[in-house]
Amino acid sequence: MATNKPNGLSPRNTSRGRPRTTGTATCARCGRTAGRTRATWPEGKICGPCFTTATRTHGTCPDCGKDRLLPGPPETSEGPRCAPCSGILHDFHCSRCNTEGEFYRRGICARCALRDDLNELLLSHPADPETAGKIVDVLCKVDRPESIITWKRSPKVQTLLASISSGQTPLTHEGLDEHRETAGRAADHLRALLVHHGLLPYQDPYLARFESWIHDKLKPLPAEVAKPVEYFATWHHLRRIRSMVTPETNAQAPVHSAKQEITETIKFLDWLWQIHHRTAATCSQQDIETWIATGPTTRKSIRTFIVFAKKTGTNNRVDMGHYTAKTRPAITQDQRLTWLRELLTGTSESLPYRVAGTLLLLYAQPLVRVARLRADAVETSETSGTTRITFGTHPVPVPQPFADLLEAHFQSRPNLRTGSHAENPWLFPGTRAGQHLHPNTIMDRLRSLGINLIGARNAALDEHLLVSPPPLVADALGYSHQVAFLHADAAGDAWARYVNLRTKP
């Protein structure tokens, strides 16, 4: 019988922000004590968090009907009022751009303060004033300029921006790559912003890093190992990945697989050269079988190289079949339902990861595919109020209460204020502009929560295949028919034989 909490649950602290300090001042709005207050308004002293919330609340004032800042008490009828209507005497207008909000520096807002800093850094003596001005405009466009102010405090970021402004670093992908060792994260963040806003052409971030990874991986190897690996990496993996990459389909999944295959190939060829003094061209069938039999199952990844070597004529004497897993992990149906209950109603994880985990447990979606889901995959009917989501050839219904959870996540998607905007196409936006959340981030969070990812996906897929034919499940959930039938056989269902079991008319 299912328990209230899943076995192995390791909940996270989902409270955001710094712990509150203690003090003698009591906030008139939240009633909590604080070491100091930010303002004194008609209802009393206001603490820092309440002041920040008030100065970032915009809308239509219910009294005067104007669309402006609403710092008044939120508990009043019809919601908060603007400053004059709620009796707040402070003028929140920025002295430069006239925008209402919290002052960041000497009577100006954070956006104007950011523009001042960037003008001083980039427009003092620019090699190309027009390009430098466009960079300033891009960085000032973000919805939360305070994040860029914090980001540019780093000496590495300031050096990078100054180098671009002076013309020492050309504003190209190759120019930003020159700073990979000294300011790699800053360069990648700036690259994502510039690509997102059209100042640089699209370049797949995974493919670019993969090319550098290959170069670094081959550098310390002897020529007998490096040469066949370079040929394999260039003419099999890079050529294939370059042909399939688009702005809508990035190279994360194929690059991840290619790295594993190249790494295992390097280990095999290095062992072959160091122990037996043989190369890929002189390798024997016994060498391959010995290597596979005396190590972990990850060694099976050399099969792609063996097939490539035989296809290109490097070595026609060897062969290697497909690897078949000896075990198939799966959690029980009670465990699956318990995890679903926890993710739908519990507070052990933050909202985006609860939604991602539910997509895994309810629809058997691999987390690599979950990370790449677009926002327009979710559609809600205005007439019936039903929600549907598309994984394969047609949308599938989203039951309650997951529909409400999915809608809440869609309305409060994170990472939209520091470089992207509300029109970000991804259901799970990443920390870099225009990119989705990395699948490994979702995997690590759900694993640390205690979910067996492969077992959960297999259990969910088995449950669908027990009640529906494999072709229908494959089309609905985005699987191939071959994979669906393989899982159906493993699950022990009779759908593969359902035509023969039909009764005659």
C-alpha positions as CSV (number, residue, x, y, z in Angstrom):
1,M,0.0,0.0,0.0
2,A,1.2,3.5,-0.9
3,T,2.5,5.6,2.0
4,N,2.1,9.3,2.5
5,K,5.7,10.1,1.5
6,P,7.8,8.2,-1.1
7,N,10.7,6.1,0.2
8,G,14.0,7.8,-0.1
9,L,12.5,11.3,-0.3
10,S,15.2,14.0,0.3
11,P,13.2,17.3,0.3
12,R,14.9,20.6,-0.6
13,N,14.5,23.9,1.2
14,T,12.4,25.8,-1.4
15,S,12.2,29.0,0.6
16,R,13.8,31.7,-1.6
17,G,16.0,34.6,-0.4
18,R,18.2,35.3,2.6
19,P,17.1,34.4,6.1
20,R,15.4,37.3,7.8
21,T,17.4,39.1,10.5
22,T,16.0,39.8,13.9
23,G,15.6,43.2,15.5
24,T,13.3,45.5,17.4
25,A,11.5,47.1,14.4
26,T,8.2,45.6,13.5
27,C,6.9,45.8,9.9
28,A,3.4,47.1,9.6
29,R,2.6,44.9,6.6
30,C,4.1,41.4,7.3
31,G,4.3,41.8,11.1
32,R,7.8,40.4,11.3
33,T,10.7,42.0,13.1
34,A,13.7,43.4,11.3
35,G,17.0,45.0,12.1
36,R,16.1,48.1,10.1
37,T,13.2,49.4,8.0
38,R,13.3,50.9,4.6
39,A,10.4,53.5,4.8
40,T,7.7,54.9,7.1
41,W,4.4,55.1,5.3
42,P,0.9,55.9,6.6
43,E,0.3,52.4,8.1
44,G,3.7,52.4,9.8
45,K,7.3,51.2,9.3
46,I,8.0,49.0,6.2
47,C,10.7,46.3,6.1
48,G,13.0,45.7,3.2
49,P,11.3,42.8,1.5
50,C,7.9,44.5,1.8
51,F,9.3,47.7,0.4
52,T,10.9,45.9,-2.6
53,T,7.6,44.1,-3.3
54,A,5.7,47.4,-3.1
55,T,8.0,49.2,-5.5
56,R,7.8,46.5,-8.1
57,T,4.0,46.2,-8.1
58,H,2.5,47.9,-11.2
59,G,-1.1,47.9,-12.4
60,T,-4.3,50.0,-12.5
61,C,-5.2,51.9,-9.4
62,P,-8.8,51.1,-8.3
63,D,-9.3,54.7,-7.1
64,C,-7.9,57.0,-9.8
65,G,-7.9,54.4,-12.7
66,K,-4.3,55.2,-13.8
67,D,-1.8,52.6,-14.8
68,R,1.2,53.2,-12.5
69,L,3.1,51.9,-9.5
70,L,0.9,50.6,-6.7
71,P,2.9,50.7,-3.4
72,G,-0.2,50.9,-1.2
73,P,-1.3,48.2,1.3
74,P,-2.2,45.0,-0.7
75,E,-4.8,43.9,1.9
76,T,-7.2,46.7,1.1
77,S,-10.4,46.1,-0.9
78,E,-9.8,45.8,-4.7
79,G,-6.0,45.6,-4.2
80,P,-3.2,48.1,-3.7
81,R,-3.5,51.8,-4.6
82,C,-1.0,54.2,-6.2
83,A,1.1,56.4,-3.9
84,P,-1.1,59.6,-3.9
85,C,-4.3,57.5,-3.4
86,S,-2.8,55.6,-0.5
87,G,-1.4,58.7,1.2
88,I,2.3,57.9,0.5
89,L,4.1,61.2,0.0
90,H,7.3,59.8,-1.5
91,D,7.8,60.5,-5.3
92,F,8.9,57.3,-6.9
93,H,9.5,58.8,-10.4
94,C,13.0,58.4,-11.8
95,S,14.5,61.8,-12.2
96,R,15.8,60.8,-15.7
97,C,13.4,58.5,-17.4
98,N,10.3,59.2,-15.3
99,T,9.7,55.5,-14.7
100,E,8.1,54.7,-11.3
101,G,9.9,52.3,-9.1
102,E,12.6,51.9,-6.5
103,F,15.5,54.3,-6.7
104,Y,18.8,52.6,-7.2
105,R,21.2,55.5,-7.1
106,R,20.7,59.2,-6.3
107,G,17.1,59.5,-7.5
108,I,17.5,57.3,-10.6
109,C,16.2,53.8,-11.3
110,A,18.4,50.7,-11.8
111,R,18.1,50.9,-15.6
112,C,19.4,54.4,-15.8
113,A,22.2,53.5,-13.3
114,L,23.2,50.6,-15.5
115,R,23.2,52.7,-18.6
116,D,25.5,55.2,-16.8
117,D,28.0,52.5,-15.9
118,L,27.9,50.9,-19.3
119,N,28.4,54.3,-21.1
120,E,31.4,54.9,-19.0
121,L,32.8,51.4,-19.6
122,L,32.0,51.0,-23.3
123,L,31.5,54.5,-24.8
124,S,34.5,56.4,-23.3
125,H,36.9,55.6,-26.2
126,P,35.2,53.0,-28.4
127,A,36.7,51.7,-31.6
128,D,33.2,51.4,-33.1
129,P,30.7,53.7,-31.3
130,E,27.7,52.2,-33.2
131,T,28.5,48.7,-32.1
132,A,29.3,49.7,-28.6
133,G,26.0,51.6,-28.4
134,K,24.1,48.5,-29.5
135,I,25.8,46.4,-26.8
136,V,24.7,49.0,-24.2
137,D,21.1,48.9,-25.5
138,V,21.1,45.1,-25.4
139,L,22.3,44.9,-21.8
140,C,19.9,47.6,-20.7
141,K,16.9,45.8,-22.3
142,V,16.7,43.1,-19.6
143,D,13.6,43.1,-17.5
144,R,15.7,43.1,-14.3
145,P,18.7,45.5,-14.8
146,E,20.0,44.8,-11.3
147,S,21.2,41.4,-12.5
148,I,23.4,43.0,-15.1
149,I,24.7,45.5,-12.6
150,T,25.8,42.6,-10.4
151,W,27.2,40.6,-13.3
152,K,29.4,43.5,-14.6
153,R,31.0,44.0,-11.2
154,S,33.3,41.1,-11.9
155,P,36.8,42.2,-13.1
156,K,36.7,39.5,-15.7
157,V,33.5,40.9,-17.2
158,Q,34.8,44.5,-17.1
159,T,38.0,43.4,-18.9
160,L,36.0,41.5,-21.5
161,L,33.7,44.5,-22.2
162,A,36.6,46.9,-22.3
163,S,38.5,44.7,-24.8
164,I,35.4,44.6,-27.1
165,S,34.9,48.3,-26.9
166,S,38.6,49.1,-27.7
167,G,38.5,46.8,-30.7
168,Q,41.1,44.4,-29.3
169,T,38.5,41.7,-29.3
170,P,36.3,41.5,-32.4
171,L,32.6,41.1,-31.8
172,T,32.5,37.6,-33.3
173,H,32.1,34.1,-32.0
174,E,35.8,33.6,-32.6
175,G,36.7,36.8,-30.7
176,L,34.7,35.7,-27.7
177,D,36.3,32.2,-27.9
178,E,39.7,33.9,-27.2
179,H,38.4,34.7,-23.6
180,R,37.3,31.1,-23.0
181,E,40.2,30.4,-20.6
182,T,40.2,33.7,-18.7
183,A,36.5,34.6,-18.7
184,G,34.6,31.6,-20.1
185,R,31.3,31.9,-18.2
186,A,31.2,35.7,-18.8
187,A,31.9,35.3,-22.5
188,D,29.3,32.6,-22.9
189,H,26.7,34.7,-21.1
190,L,27.5,37.7,-23.2
191,R,27.4,35.5,-26.3
192,A,23.9,34.2,-25.4
193,L,22.6,37.8,-24.9
194,L,24.1,39.0,-28.2
195,V,22.7,36.0,-30.2
196,H,19.3,36.4,-28.5
197,H,19.1,40.0,-29.6
198,G,20.5,39.5,-33.1
199,L,23.9,41.1,-32.7
200,L,25.6,37.8,-33.4
201,P,24.5,35.0,-35.8
202,Y,23.2,31.8,-34.2
203,Q,25.8,29.3,-33.1
204,D,24.9,26.2,-31.2
205,P,26.7,26.4,-27.8
206,Y,27.0,22.7,-27.4
207,L,28.5,22.2,-30.9
208,A,31.1,25.0,-30.4
209,R,32.2,23.6,-27.0
210,F,32.3,20.1,-28.5
211,E,34.8,21.2,-31.1
212,S,37.1,22.7,-28.5
213,W,36.6,19.5,-26.3
214,I,37.8,17.3,-29.2
215,H,40.9,19.4,-29.6
216,D,41.8,19.4,-25.9
217,K,41.1,15.6,-25.7
218,L,43.4,14.7,-28.6
219,K,46.3,17.0,-27.6
220,P,48.1,14.7,-25.0
221,L,47.5,11.4,-27.0
222,P,50.2,9.6,-29.0
223,A,49.8,9.8,-32.8
224,E,48.8,6.2,-33.1
225,V,45.7,6.9,-30.9
226,A,45.0,10.5,-31.8
227,K,44.9,10.0,-35.6
228,P,42.0,7.4,-35.8
229,V,40.1,9.2,-33.0
230,E,40.3,12.5,-34.8
231,Y,39.2,10.9,-38.1
232,F,36.3,9.3,-36.2
233,A,35.2,12.4,-34.3
234,T,35.4,14.7,-37.4
235,W,33.9,12.6,-40.2
236,H,31.4,10.6,-38.2
237,H,30.2,12.8,-35.2
238,L,30.9,16.4,-36.2
239,R,29.6,16.0,-39.8
240,R,26.5,14.3,-38.5
241,I,25.8,16.8,-35.7
242,R,26.4,19.8,-37.9
243,S,23.8,18.6,-40.4
244,M,21.1,18.2,-37.8
245,V,21.6,21.3,-35.7
246,T,19.0,24.2,-36.0
247,P,18.0,27.0,-33.6
248,E,15.0,24.9,-32.7
249,T,17.0,21.6,-32.2
250,N,20.2,22.1,-30.4
251,A,23.1,19.6,-30.2
252,Q,23.0,18.8,-26.5
253,A,21.8,15.1,-26.8
254,P,24.0,14.0,-29.8
255,V,27.0,15.8,-28.3
256,H,26.6,14.1,-25.0
257,S,26.4,10.7,-26.7
258,A,29.3,11.5,-29.0
259,K,31.5,12.5,-26.0
260,Q,30.9,9.2,-24.3
261,E,31.7,7.2,-27.5
262,I,34.9,9.2,-28.2
263,T,36.0,8.9,-24.6
264,E,35.6,5.1,-24.6
265,T,37.2,4.8,-28.0
266,I,40.3,6.7,-26.7
267,K,40.5,4.4,-23.6
268,F,40.3,1.3,-25.9
269,L,42.9,2.5,-28.4
270,D,45.2,3.7,-25.7
271,W,45.0,0.3,-24.0
272,L,45.5,-1.4,-27.3
273,W,48.6,0.6,-28.1
274,Q,50.1,0.6,-24.6
275,I,49.6,-3.1,-23.7
276,H,49.6,-4.8,-27.1
277,H,51.3,-2.2,-29.3
278,R,48.6,-2.5,-31.9
279,T,46.5,0.2,-33.6
280,A,42.9,0.5,-34.9
281,A,44.1,-1.0,-38.2
282,T,45.8,-4.0,-36.7
283,C,43.3,-4.7,-33.9
284,S,41.9,-8.2,-33.7
285,Q,38.5,-9.6,-32.8
286,Q,40.0,-11.1,-29.6
287,D,41.2,-7.7,-28.5
288,I,37.7,-6.3,-28.7
289,E,36.2,-9.3,-26.8
290,T,38.8,-9.1,-24.1
291,W,38.3,-5.3,-23.7
292,I,34.5,-5.7,-23.4
293,A,34.6,-8.7,-21.0
294,T,37.1,-7.2,-18.6
295,G,35.5,-3.9,-17.8
296,P,32.2,-2.0,-17.1
297,T,29.3,-1.9,-19.5
298,T,30.3,1.6,-20.7
299,R,32.9,-0.1,-22.9
300,K,30.1,-1.1,-25.2
301,S,30.2,2.5,-26.5
302,I,33.1,1.6,-28.8
303,R,30.7,-0.2,-31.1
304,T,30.1,2.9,-33.2
305,F,33.9,3.3,-33.8
306,I,34.2,-0.4,-34.7
307,V,31.4,0.0,-37.3
308,F,33.0,3.2,-38.6
309,A,36.4,1.5,-38.9
310,K,34.9,-1.4,-40.9
311,K,32.8,1.0,-43.1
312,T,35.8,3.2,-44.0
313,G,38.1,0.2,-44.6
314,T,40.4,0.9,-41.7
315,N,39.8,-2.6,-40.3
316,N,37.6,-5.2,-42.0
317,R,38.5,-8.1,-39.8
318,V,36.6,-7.1,-36.7
319,D,32.9,-6.9,-35.8
320,M,30.8,-6.1,-32.8
321,G,27.1,-6.7,-32.2
322,H,24.5,-4.6,-30.3
323,Y,24.6,-4.6,-26.6
324,T,21.6,-6.0,-24.7
325,A,21.0,-4.8,-21.2
326,K,20.7,-7.7,-18.7
327,T,18.3,-5.8,-16.4
328,R,15.5,-3.3,-16.9
329,P,14.9,-1.1,-13.9
330,A,11.4,-0.1,-13.0
331,I,9.6,1.1,-9.9
332,T,6.3,-0.3,-8.8
333,Q,3.0,1.3,-9.6
334,D,2.4,2.2,-5.9
335,Q,5.8,3.9,-5.9
336,R,5.0,5.8,-9.0
337,L,1.7,7.0,-7.7
338,T,3.3,8.0,-4.4
339,W,5.9,10.1,-6.2
340,L,3.1,11.7,-8.4
341,R,1.2,12.6,-5.3
342,E,4.3,14.2,-3.7
343,L,5.1,16.2,-6.8
344,L,1.6,17.4,-7.3
345,T,0.7,18.4,-3.8
346,G,4.0,18.4,-1.8
347,T,6.6,21.1,-1.2
348,S,9.7,19.1,-1.4
349,E,10.9,20.8,-4.6
350,S,10.4,24.1,-6.4
351,L,7.6,24.4,-9.0
352,P,9.6,23.9,-12.3
353,Y,11.2,20.7,-11.1
354,R,7.9,19.4,-9.8
355,V,6.4,19.9,-13.3
356,A,9.4,18.3,-14.9
357,G,9.1,15.3,-12.6
358,T,5.4,14.9,-13.2
359,L,6.0,14.9,-17.0
360,L,8.4,12.0,-16.4
361,L,6.1,10.0,-14.1
362,L,2.9,10.7,-15.9
363,Y,3.8,10.7,-19.6
364,A,7.1,8.7,-19.5
365,Q,9.0,11.7,-21.1
366,P,12.8,11.5,-21.1
367,L,14.2,14.5,-19.3
368,V,16.3,15.4,-22.3
369,R,13.0,15.9,-24.2
370,V,11.3,17.6,-21.2
371,A,14.0,20.3,-21.1
372,R,13.4,21.0,-24.8
373,L,9.7,21.3,-24.6
374,R,8.4,24.6,-26.1
375,A,5.9,26.8,-24.4
376,D,3.5,26.4,-27.4
377,A,3.4,22.7,-26.8
378,V,0.8,23.5,-24.0
379,E,-2.6,24.7,-25.1
380,T,-5.7,25.5,-23.1
381,S,-9.1,25.7,-24.6
382,E,-10.9,28.9,-23.8
383,T,-14.3,27.4,-24.3
384,S,-14.0,24.1,-22.3
385,G,-11.0,25.1,-20.1
386,T,-9.3,21.8,-20.8
387,T,-5.5,21.7,-21.2
388,R,-3.6,19.6,-23.7
389,I,0.1,19.1,-24.3
390,T,1.9,17.8,-27.4
391,F,4.8,15.3,-27.3
392,G,4.2,13.4,-30.6
393,T,1.9,13.6,-33.6
394,H,-1.1,14.8,-31.7
395,P,-1.8,16.6,-28.3
396,V,-2.8,14.5,-25.3
397,P,-5.1,15.7,-22.4
398,V,-3.6,17.0,-19.2
399,P,-5.7,15.8,-16.1
400,Q,-6.3,17.7,-13.0
401,P,-4.6,18.7,-10.7
402,F,-1.6,18.6,-13.0
403,A,-3.3,21.1,-15.4
404,D,-3.4,23.7,-12.6
405,L,0.2,23.0,-11.7
406,L,1.3,23.3,-15.3
407,E,-0.6,26.6,-15.7
408,A,1.0,28.0,-12.5
409,H,4.4,27.1,-13.8
410,F,3.7,28.7,-17.2
411,Q,2.6,31.9,-15.6
412,S,5.7,32.1,-13.4
413,R,8.5,30.6,-15.5
414,P,11.9,31.5,-14.0
415,N,14.9,33.1,-15.7
416,L,12.9,35.5,-17.9
417,R,14.1,38.7,-16.3
418,T,17.9,38.6,-16.7
419,G,18.4,38.4,-20.4
420,S,15.3,36.8,-22.0
421,H,11.8,38.1,-22.0
422,A,8.2,36.9,-21.6
423,E,8.2,35.6,-25.2
424,N,10.9,33.1,-24.5
425,P,9.9,30.0,-26.5
426,W,10.9,27.3,-23.9
427,L,8.7,25.8,-21.3
428,F,11.8,25.6,-19.0
429,P,13.9,28.7,-19.8
430,G,17.6,28.4,-18.9
431,T,19.8,31.0,-17.1
432,R,21.3,32.1,-20.4
433,A,19.3,34.2,-22.9
434,G,17.3,32.2,-25.5
435,Q,18.4,28.8,-24.1
436,H,16.4,26.2,-22.3
437,L,17.3,24.6,-19.0
438,H,20.1,22.1,-19.3
439,P,18.7,18.5,-19.0
440,N,21.5,17.6,-16.5
441,T,20.2,20.3,-14.1
442,I,16.8,18.7,-14.1
443,M,18.2,15.2,-13.7
444,D,20.5,16.2,-10.8
445,R,17.6,17.9,-9.0
446,L,15.2,14.9,-9.4
447,R,17.9,12.4,-8.5
448,S,18.8,14.3,-5.4
449,L,15.1,14.3,-4.5
450,G,15.2,10.5,-4.6
451,I,13.5,9.6,-7.9
452,N,14.8,6.6,-9.8
453,L,14.7,8.3,-13.3
454,I,15.0,5.3,-15.5
455,G,12.8,3.2,-13.3
456,A,10.1,5.9,-13.2
457,R,10.1,6.3,-17.0
458,N,9.9,2.6,-17.6
459,A,7.1,2.2,-15.1
460,A,5.1,5.1,-16.7
461,L,5.6,3.7,-20.2
462,D,4.6,0.2,-19.0
463,E,1.4,1.5,-17.6
464,H,0.4,3.2,-20.9
465,L,1.3,0.1,-22.9
466,L,-0.9,-2.1,-20.7
467,V,-4.0,-0.2,-21.6
468,S,-3.2,1.0,-25.2
469,P,-1.6,-0.5,-28.3
470,P,2.1,0.4,-28.8
471,P,1.5,2.4,-32.0
472,L,-1.0,4.7,-30.3
473,V,1.3,5.1,-27.3
474,A,4.2,5.9,-29.6
475,D,2.3,8.5,-31.6
476,A,1.0,10.2,-28.4
477,L,4.2,10.2,-26.4
478,G,6.7,10.8,-29.1
479,Y,8.3,7.4,-29.2
480,S,9.2,5.3,-32.3
481,H,7.0,2.3,-32.9
482,Q,10.0,0.0,-32.6
483,V,10.8,1.3,-29.1
484,A,7.2,1.1,-28.1
485,F,6.9,-2.6,-29.1
486,L,10.2,-3.4,-27.3
487,H,8.9,-1.9,-24.1
488,A,5.5,-3.6,-24.6
489,D,7.3,-7.0,-24.9
490,A,9.3,-6.2,-21.7
491,A,6.1,-5.2,-19.9
492,G,4.5,-8.5,-20.8
493,D,1.4,-7.2,-22.6
494,A,-0.5,-9.0,-25.4
495,W,-1.0,-6.0,-27.7
496,A,1.6,-7.3,-30.2
497,R,-0.8,-10.2,-30.7
498,Y,-4.1,-8.4,-30.4
499,V,-5.0,-8.9,-34.1
500,N,-4.9,-12.7,-33.8
501,L,-7.0,-12.5,-30.6
502,R,-9.9,-10.7,-32.3
503,T,-13.1,-12.7,-32.5
504,K,-14.5,-13.4,-35.9
505,P,-17.7,-11.5,-36.9
